[in-house]
Amino acid sequence: MAKVAFLVDQIFEDSEFQVPYDVVRDAGHEAVVVGMRAGRELTGKKGAKITVEKGSAEVTAADFDAVVVPGGYSPDKVRTDDRLVALTREAFEAGKPIAAICHAGWVLAEADIVRDRTVTSYHSIRTDLRNAGATWVDKDVVEDDNLITSRTPDDLPAFCDALLRQLS
């Protein structure tokens, strides 16, 4: 079974964290909350509370089989941590699934892994992704090799299906 890193910081979109997290665990995979500092309590946009299990200084891409980046305002904070960005880039380059929803495309752009890729995201960051070299489309889920992207919580069923398919 796979070990999946969930890269999260404050003001994450609650459902975009919880639904894939639960789906991954229910499928028998290990889900690990990774953030800037282990032990830190994070609060979602709607008030959900989670605790960072592993800090960015404690992990590498080699520790995981896949990476999930939930949306909300969390990705704007995650992309400021060079180690989390490097983990994302290295996992991508190793061919591991990278799943990003909503504003999580910011982390993909920062990791410079969207150039010449087709992606989707929340509509407000499409220009950011285009400027990073991506082709942006308006679809519920886009799989471009090991890169999985979706737009909003409404797309979670397709997003989770794609993630589980790539984990198997």
N, C-alpha and C positions, 0 to 999 in steps of 0.2 A: 504494500500500500504506500501511497505517496505522503510526503511531508510537505505541507503547503504554508508558505509565509503570507500572512495578511499584514500589509504595511499600512499602519494607521497612526493618526495623531488627532488632536482635538478637533471637534466640530465635524466629525465624520457623518455621512448620511447613514442613519441607523439601519435601515433595511438593506442598504447596499453592503454593509458589513455583515449583519446577522444572517440574512438569507443564504448567501454563499457559504458562510462559515458553518451554518447548520447542515447544509447540503453536503459539504465536503466531509464533515464528521459523520453524518448519517450513512454515507457511502463507505465508511470504514477508514478513511484517510485521517492523518494527523493534521490539525489546524493549529498554527502558532501565531499569536499576536506579536508582531514585531514593531517596535517604535524607536524613538530616540533614546529612551532610558527605561530599563526594566523596572517594574514596580510602580510606574507612574499610572495614575487613574486618568482615563480619558472619558470625555462626555460627548455624546452624539448631538446632532442638531435638535433632536426631539427628546433628549434627556437620558438615553441609554448610557449605562456605565460599563466600561470594560477596563481591564488592567493589562498593561504591556508585560508580556512574559519574557521577551528577550530584547535587549537594547541593541542598537545598530552596531556598537563596538564589539558585541559578542557573537555575531553571526557573519557568514559569508554565503555566497550563492551556492557553494558546494554543499551546504547544510540542507538545502531544499530541492524538491522536485518541481515546484511551481511557485509562482508569485501571484497574489491577488491584491489589487489596489482599489479599495472602495472609494466612492466619491464624497461629495460634500465639500467642505472647505479644507478638510484634512490633507488632500494632495498638495495644496499650496504650501503647507508646512513640511510634508514629507520631502518635497523636492529641494528643500533647503539643507537636507542632511546628505552630505556627499557620500557617506557609506551606504545609505539606503538607495541612492541613485546608482551607485556602483553595483550593488547587489542586483538591482533590476537589470542593468545593462549586461552584467556577466551571466545571469540566468538566461536572458534572452539569447545571448551569443552562444550559449551551450545548448540551445534548442529546447529549453524548458518552456512550458506554457506560461505566458504572462497575460493575466486577465485584468482589464481596467474598465471601470464603468463611470459614467458621468464626467466629473471634472478630473478623474484620475489620469486622463490624457496628458495633463501637465507633467506628471512624473515621467511618462513615456517620452515626451518632448525633451525634458531635462536630461534624460538618459541617452538621448540621440538615437532612439531605436525606431522612429516612425518614418524616417527618410525612405522614400520609394515604397512605402507600405500603404495599404488601404485600411482606413480606420473609421470609427464613428465615436461620438461623444455627446455630451450635452451641447446643444447648439451654440451656446455662448463662447465656447473655446475652439470652435472650428477654425477660426482664423489663426489662432496660436498653432494648431496642428498643421495647417497648410503652410504656415511660415517655417515650420520645422521640417518641411519636405514631404508631408503625407498627402495622400488623396483622401479627402473627407467625403463620406456618404451618409445619408440619413436612413439608417436601417436599424432594426432592433438589436441585431448582433452582426459583427463582422469578424470572420476568422481569416487572417492572412498568415499562413503557416502557423507558427506557435503564438501569434499575437491575437488575443481575443478582446474585442471592445464592444461596449454597449452604451446606450444613451442615458437612461433614467431608471428609476425603480420599476416602472411598467415593463421594462425589458428583462427583469431578473429571471423569469423562466427560461428564456432563450440563452441568456448569459450563463446560467448554471448548467444547462444542458451541454453547451459548448465546452465549458470547463471540465465537466465530468467525462465527456467524450475524449478530451485530450489527456486526461489523467489515466485513462484506461489503456 
